[in-house]
């Protein structure tokens, strides 16, 4: 008993047993590959056909392969610099080979691994010494790994079958993710079983099978006469991926709704700010290392932003000697030019303080979700562009204990079971604390918080305690999705995005 589709597949296989799904599609005139797979998996469940699966592995050039080949691999550049002198202090390697600091240890590791250099101590400092192998490699031109990279680049997106590549070489390059990418192609073939062959020899009949009962069939009793197709949960079906929000969007929405449920109103603002609002107003000294805590992206256009002169004067006084806040200020000098410098906001605390300056009277309960920018080196928990979850509570009897309560409540509502609080430091809060959350058994810092200092609130006539916090949204996302590398949130890995359950 076969459906028309099954019959077509079986007949096609009679002429070309073991053919690929694609060629059966062409031979039997199916318009979609899925139809062939569907019919084939029914034939398989009836024992007439076996579906073979073969995974072909390919190696293809990674995103940084082109650049690495043009500029030379770090160890190749280091070798060149070393070959010129035979000996080189490790401290001089970056300058001599024209490489970034981060590349040095990578280059040295590979120099040693390949036996191109020895590391010795001379006059108390580590030096690289060229080996005979290194010398030979330096004059030999492109190494086999560079040849392979060039070959892969020539092969385009599809890459080169893994079997055609020296496995040792492939392994070594594969460890360097951005250079070489592994690809897999699944090839499916269809084979007649003995039963299938016999069925073909006997000639096959097509009979309609009913896959779905209708009320009509039940009423007329026709269901007794038709052939009901058994249900097969293992039958092939293409995966369907519905649309869903991007994980970062999803976390933004979740956090927004939590704060709204807790009675907060949302505030927004611009990415471009003056150093004055981003830092000076927040009592971050102009010449203090605390300013380096936020490695800042300053703008060249606009280079400066206007600042209200009266407010600038008040803040200047506070920086110099504390003004009438009871503080002694930072002393030193205060530069108006420094204050006017335009930058990409380094934190959303700037939105908070702007809002507070316009709403100095209690109660104030606001939050913001916004992008921030810093000159960070990218790693598993840092991005140069990220989102902060910021907020404040200002009311008459607000206290540090209340801040702890708000933070606990917020994380609890997000579904985080455990948070840990540690003392922290920010130039604009006292006391200050940091919130940590457990991710796979390790505590991950989520962000800072504290009570604004009088130096921050006085210029705006704020009379009551202000509880403030700024948490990292991408870090919240890491915990929520259980991922240990923040970068994956923005890598557009369709496999992961599709497989991810809705939060
Ligand atoms: N602005 C701080 C940061 O960027 C966080 C913070 C906000 C700390 C408010 C205290 C009060 O890390």
Boltz pocket constraint, residues with backbone or C-beta under 6 A from the ligand:
constraints:
  - pocket:
      binder: B
      contacts: [[A, 346], [A, 347], [A, 348], [A, 349], [A, 391], [A, 426], [A, 429], [A, 433], [A, 447], [A, 448], [A, 449], [A, 450], [A, 468], [A, 469], [A, 470], [A, 471]]
      max_distance: 6.0
